[in-house]
């Protein structure tokens, strides 16, 4: 738990207009939907040590704190919480707040803006996205902020709110919070049923096999580099980090919108059937 409890209410006027960027790259829809095995690019072996990851060394740099979704912080929370300040946005806020090494706070909103505010609740900047932002951002060790929006776009921003690059991945929404792997690769799921692996420079590394329908499940990365993600088809998928191929899938009794969490090699996942599952790294029920 972080030191401050953030209360985000709704109030600022939506900025009109839309910025035009020179580094916008779009993946042809046919390439995404008709990904062939022969077109999956092999890459270097993954880094085994998850501790040597490229997340920012800040109190809370990503969804559920880290790439395993542990939800743990080294900081002790306050015993008595009280409101310190209020920052108002005129839209729904569903993304979680992440914290950079500079102490600034970052989050997205349904008004198609991504915000940076100070620890005193004052706005630093807002970046206009091409669709509502429901997913939680991830901050890399070099300060790059990766943001996904509901128009199928992944953004790389610097800490001053300027776009380093913009990658259009799909025509479908992205509600899955991106995660940064040990080698710097950004992994993000999409409603089109694919998991995308994007290099830090914005180039596409690979597109996974079809994974049903990925709603809001955010991928988690294990010690050996295996990527786990849930699908609305009721499955927990384990994917090879090097090429996006499915290693195994575990079938639950309901659709999976939740994100997996990893602890001591066990993968925990809940489904809409109201059941929490503990799954071994081999894909069997624990």
C-alpha positions in Angstrom: 0.0 0.0 0.0 1.3 3.5 -0.8 1.6 6.4 1.7 -1.2 8.4 0.2 -4.8 7.3 -0.5 -5.8 8.9 -3.7 -9.3 10.2 -4.1 -10.1 11.0 -7.7 -13.4 12.6 -8.4 -14.9 13.9 -11.6 -14.7 17.6 -12.9 -12.2 19.3 -15.6 -13.4 20.3 -19.1 -12.5 17.9 -21.8 -9.9 19.3 -24.1 -11.2 19.7 -27.6 -9.1 18.8 -30.6 -6.6 16.2 -31.2 -2.8 16.3 -31.5 -1.2 15.0 -34.6 1.9 12.9 -34.2 4.6 12.0 -36.7 5.5 8.6 -35.2 2.1 6.9 -35.5 2.4 3.4 -36.8 -0.6 1.2 -37.7 -0.6 -2.5 -38.1 -2.7 -3.6 -41.0 -5.8 -5.3 -39.7 -5.3 -8.4 -41.9 -1.9 -8.9 -40.5 -3.3 -8.9 -37.0 -6.3 -11.1 -37.6 -4.6 -13.6 -39.9 -1.2 -14.0 -38.1 0.6 -16.9 -39.6 3.1 -19.1 -37.8 5.7 -18.4 -40.4 5.4 -14.7 -39.8 6.1 -14.9 -36.0 9.6 -13.5 -35.5 11.8 -15.5 -33.2 13.8 -13.4 -30.7 16.7 -13.9 -28.3 16.1 -16.1 -25.2 14.3 -14.3 -22.3 16.1 -13.1 -19.2 15.5 -15.6 -16.5 15.8 -13.3 -13.5 12.6 -11.5 -13.1 14.2 -9.3 -10.4 16.3 -7.7 -13.2 13.2 -6.3 -14.8 12.9 -2.9 -16.4 10.1 -1.4 -14.3 10.8 1.9 -12.7 12.2 1.7 -9.2 9.3 3.6 -7.7 6.7 2.8 -5.0 4.0 1.6 -7.5 5.1 1.6 -11.2 2.5 -0.6 -12.7 -0.8 -2.4 -12.3 -0.7 -4.4 -9.0 2.8 -3.2 -8.4 5.0 -5.5 -10.5 5.1 -8.0 -13.4 3.8 -10.9 -11.2 0.8 -8.8 -10.0 1.9 -9.3 -6.4 0.0 -6.2 -5.2 2.8 -5.6 -2.6 4.7 -2.5 -1.6 7.7 -2.1 0.6 6.1 1.0 2.1 4.0 0.8 5.3 0.6 2.3 4.9 -1.0 4.8 7.3 -3.0 3.5 10.2 -5.5 6.4 9.9 -6.5 7.6 6.5 -7.9 11.1 5.9 -8.5 13.2 2.8 -5.5 15.4 1.9 -6.7 16.8 -1.5 -9.1 16.2 -4.4 -8.3 16.2 -8.1 -11.3 16.5 -10.3 -11.8 15.1 -13.8 -15.0 15.4 -15.8 -15.1 11.8 -16.7 -15.1 8.2 -15.3 -11.7 7.0 -13.9 -11.3 3.2 -13.9 -7.5 2.9 -14.3 -5.3 2.7 -11.2 -2.8 5.3 -10.4 0.9 4.6 -10.9 3.8 6.4 -9.3 7.0 7.4 -11.1 10.5 7.7 -9.5 9.9 11.5 -9.6 7.0 11.0 -7.2 4.4 12.2 -9.8 1.2 10.4 -10.2 -0.2 9.1 -13.6 -3.6 7.7 -14.6 -6.0 7.7 -17.5 -9.7 8.5 -17.9 -12.7 7.9 -20.1 -12.4 11.5 -21.4 -9.6 10.2 -23.7 -6.9 11.9 -21.7 -3.9 10.6 -19.7 -3.0 12.7 -16.7 0.1 13.5 -14.7 -0.4 15.2 -11.3 1.8 16.2 -8.4 1.8 14.7 -4.9 -0.2 17.8 -3.9 -3.0 17.1 -6.4 -2.0 19.7 -9.0 -2.1 18.9 -12.7 1.3 18.8 -14.5 0.0 17.9 -17.9 -2.6 15.8 -19.8 -2.0 13.9 -23.0 -4.9 13.4 -25.5 -5.3 9.8 -26.5 -7.4 8.5 -29.4 -9.8 6.7 -27.2 -10.9 6.3 -23.5 -8.2 5.0 -21.2 -9.4 2.2 -18.9 -6.2 0.3 -18.5 -3.5 1.1 -15.9 -0.2 2.4 -17.3 3.2 0.9 -16.7 6.4 2.9 -16.1 9.8 1.6 -17.4 13.1 2.1 -15.6 14.1 4.7 -18.1 11.0 6.7 -17.3 9.0 5.8 -20.4 5.2 5.5 -19.6 3.3 2.9 -21.6 -0.4 3.7 -22.0 -3.1 1.7 -23.8 -6.5 3.1 -24.9 -9.8 1.7 -26.0 -9.3 2.4 -29.7 -6.6 -0.3 -29.8 -3.6 2.0 -29.5 -0.4 1.7 -27.4 1.4 4.9 -26.5 5.0 5.5 -25.2 5.2 8.8 -23.4 8.1 10.6 -21.7 7.7 12.0 -18.2 6.9 15.4 -19.7 3.9 14.2 -21.5 5.4 14.0 -25.0 4.9 11.0 -27.3 8.0 9.0 -28.1 5.9 6.8 -30.4 2.4 5.6 -31.0 1.5 2.1 -32.2 -2.0 1.2 -33.4 -2.4 -2.5 -32.6 -6.0 -3.2 -33.4 -9.4 -1.8 -34.3 -10.7 -3.4 -31.1 -10.5 -1.9 -27.6 -7.6 -2.5 -25.2 -8.6 -2.7 -21.5 -5.7 -4.9 -20.6 -3.1 -3.1 -18.6 0.4 -3.4 -20.3 3.2 -5.2 -18.5 6.9 -4.7 -19.1 8.9 -7.9 -19.3 12.4 -8.5 -17.9 14.0 -7.7 -21.3 11.9 -4.5 -21.8 9.3 -6.0 -24.1 5.8 -4.6 -23.5 3.0 -7.2 -23.4 -0.7 -6.2 -23.7 -3.9 -8.0 -24.5 -6.7 -6.8 -26.7 -10.4 -7.5 -27.2 -9.6 -9.0 -30.6 -8.3 -12.0 -28.7 -4.5 -11.5 -29.3 -1.7 -10.8 -27.0 0.8 -8.3 -28.5 4.5 -8.1 -27.7 6.0 -4.7 -28.6 9.7 -3.7 -28.4 10.8 -0.6 -26.5 11.3 1.2 -29.7 7.7 0.6 -30.8 8.3 -2.1 -33.3 6.2 -5.2 -33.2 8.0 -8.3 -31.8 5.2 -10.8 -32.2 1.4 -11.4 -32.1 0.2 -14.4 -30.2 -2.1 -17.2 -31.4 -5.8 -16.5 -31.0 -6.7 -16.5 -27.3 -10.5 -16.2 -27.4 -11.6 -12.8 -26.1 -9.3 -10.9 -23.8 -11.3 -8.3 -21.8 -9.6 -6.6 -18.9 -7.1 -9.3 -18.0 -3.5 -8.0 -17.7 -0.7 -10.4 -18.5 1.6 -11.6 -15.7 5.2 -12.8 -16.2 6.8 -15.6 -14.3 10.4 -16.3 -13.3 11.1 -18.4 -16.4 9.6 -15.7 -18.7 6.2 -17.6 -19.2 3.4 -15.1 -19.8 0.0 -15.8 -18.2 -3.3 -14.1 -19.2 -7.0 -14.8 -18.8 -9.6 -14.9 -21.5 -13.4 -14.5 -21.6 -13.5 -18.0 -23.2 -12.9 -19.3 -19.6 -9.2 -20.1 -20.1 -6.0 -19.2 -18.3 -3.3 -19.2 -21.1 0.4 -19.8 -20.6 2.4 -18.4 -23.5 6.0 -18.7 -24.7 7.8 -15.4 -24.2 9.9 -15.8 -27.3 7.2 -16.2 -29.9 3.7 -16.0 -28.3 2.8 -19.6 -28.9 0.5 -21.3 -26.4 2.3 -23.7 -24.0 -0.9 -24.8 -22.3 -4.3 -23.6 -21.3 -6.3 -24.2 -18.1 -10.1 -24.2 -18.4 -12.1 -22.6 -15.7 -15.9 -22.8 -15.3 -16.6 -19.2 -16.3 -15.3 -16.2 -18.3 -12.0 -14.7 -17.0 -11.8 -10.9 -16.9 -9.5 -10.9 -13.9 -5.7 -10.7 -14.1 -3.5 -13.6 -12.9 -1.2 -13.3 -9.9 2.0 -15.3 -9.4 3.5 -16.3 -6.0 6.1 -19.1 -5.4 5.4 -20.5 -8.8 1.7 -20.8 -8.4 -0.7 -18.9 -10.6 -3.9 -17.6 -9.1 -6.9 -16.7 -11.2 -10.6 -16.0 -10.6 -13.5 -16.5 -13.0 -17.0 -15.2 -13.3 -18.3 -18.4 -11.9 -17.2 -17.2 -8.5 -14.3 -19.6 -8.1 -10.7 -18.8 -7.4 -8.2 -21.3 -8.9 -4.6 -22.1 -7.9 -2.8 -23.5 -10.9 0.7 -25.1 -11.1 3.2 -23.9 -13.7 2.6 -27.1 -15.6 -1.1 -26.2 -16.1 -2.6 -28.6 -13.6 -4.9 -27.7 -10.7 -3.1 -27.3 -7.5 
